[in-house]
């Protein structure tokens, strides 16, 4: 990961504020894996964005997350059991993958006690999460439905795309954990 350092990347045509953006579902990993990962990255000298460390109270969270993703050279996406329950996480994922396609933003997916096939095919907890998102659409007025339907299509495509990256990512499994 040393190759992610801004000062070592002479081919980057824009100013990066962060070496790494961490996308994660807080309730699943904040006090465990993500805290340890964040500390390890910072200790190694990487400028690392994690929402609870970088966004000030009162700031527009969505615009700050968008700005942080766009001003990061890479992202670590921690796909956990409840990742897909968060529209914030799914929106981040879509943006991260757009940056990957448009400007070579490096990504490292981490399948944290989830099967990459469940992520890509939206099975298991991912199927449950999408059923809830789709239920919310049914409860919307006709005015907002089309926008949400398109958003869900983008989320599903993004999860399939990131699951296809499993060969260049990490799969963490342990029979002692769920």
N, C-alpha and C positions, 0 to 999 in steps of 0.2 A: 504494500500500500504506500510505500514511500514515494512511488511515482506520482502520487496525487498532490504532492506539495506544489503550491503556486509558483514559488521561486524556481523550481526545477522544470516547469512546463513552459518552454519558450514559444511553443506554437499556439498558445491561447491568445486570442485576439481581444479579449475583454477582461475587465478587472473582476476577479472573483473575491468575494468577501469570505467565503468558506471553502474549505477543502472537501468537507463531507456534510451532507444533509441527512439526518436520520429520520426516516418515516416509520412510525410504530403506533400501535394501539396501547395507550398508556395503562389501561386497566390490566392488560396481559403481561407487560414486560417492563414498565417504568422502574419499579423498585427492584428489579432483578437484572436480567440480561442487558437491557438498554442502559441502565446506570453503569454497569461494568464496562460495556462497550464504549460509552461516552468517556469515561475516565481513562480508559486505555488509549483512546485516540488523542485526547487532550494531553495526556502525559507524554505521548510520542511527538507532540508539537503540531498536530493537525488542528486547524481551525474548524470546529465542529458545531453545526447548528442542531440544537434540540429545543423544541418549542418552549419548554418550561424554563430554559436558561436564557433565551434570547428575545422573547417578546415581552415588552413592558406592559404593565396594567394600563388599560384605556386605549391601547393601540388596536387598529383594525386587524384582527387575527388573520382573516383570509388574505388580505393584501400583504401582510408581513410574511405569511407562509409562501405566497407566490413569489415575492421578492427574494426570499431566502433560497428557494429552489432555483430560480433563474441566476442567482449569484453564487451558486455552488458548482464545483467542478464534478462532483460525484454524489451519489446517494446510496445509502444502505437502507434497504426496504426490509423491515422485519415483519414478515407475514405470519401472524399468530392466529389462534382460534377465533378471536373476535375482531380481527382486522376489518373484515368486510361489513361489520355492523356500523362502522363509522363512515358517514358520507365525507367527512374531512379527510380521512385516510385514503379513501377511494379517489377523491378529487386530487390529492397530492400525487397518487400513483399515476393518474392520467397525465398530469403536468410533467412529472419526472420522465415518463416515457416519451412525451413530446419533445422534451429537451434532449433526450438521448438520440432521437431521430434527427432533430434539426441541427444540433451543435456538438454531438459526440459526448454528451454527458454520460459518464461512466456509472454503471449501476452494479450493485451486488445484492441480489435477493437472498434473504435468510429465511428459510422455511422453519420456523420456530415451533416444533412439535405439531406441525401440520404436514400432510402429504402434499407434495407439489401437484399431484393429479387432482386432489380435492380442490386446490386453488384454481387450476386451469379449467376444470370442468364444473366448478362451483357445486361441489358435492359436500356432504357433511355439514359442518358449521357454516360454510360459505353458502350452501343452499338455503339454510335457515335464515341467514342474514338477508339474502336476496328476496326470499318470500316476504319478509317484513318490509323491505323497501318497496316491493310491488304492492303490498297491501296499502301502504301509505299513498301510493299513486291512485288506487281505487277510491280512496277517501277524498282525493283532491277534486276541486271543481274542474270542469272541462277546460277551463282557461289555462291551467298550469300542467295538465297531464302530458301533453306532447313534449314539453321541455324535459320533464322527468323521465319519460320513456327513452328519449335520446341519451340522457345522462346515464341511465342504467345500461344501455347498450355500450357506451364508452367504458363504463366500469368493467363490464363483463369482458370486453375485448382486452382491456389493460391487464386484467388478471390472467387471461389466456397467454398474453404476450410475456408477462413476467414469469409465468410457470414454465414457458418454453426456455427460459434462461437458466433453468435449474442446473444445467451442466456447468455453468460458470458461477453458480451461487453456492450456498451452504445449506445442507439439510441437517438440522439438529433433531435427533430423536433419542428418547430415553424411556425404557419400559417402566421406570419408576414415576414418570410424569404422565399426565393426560395429554 
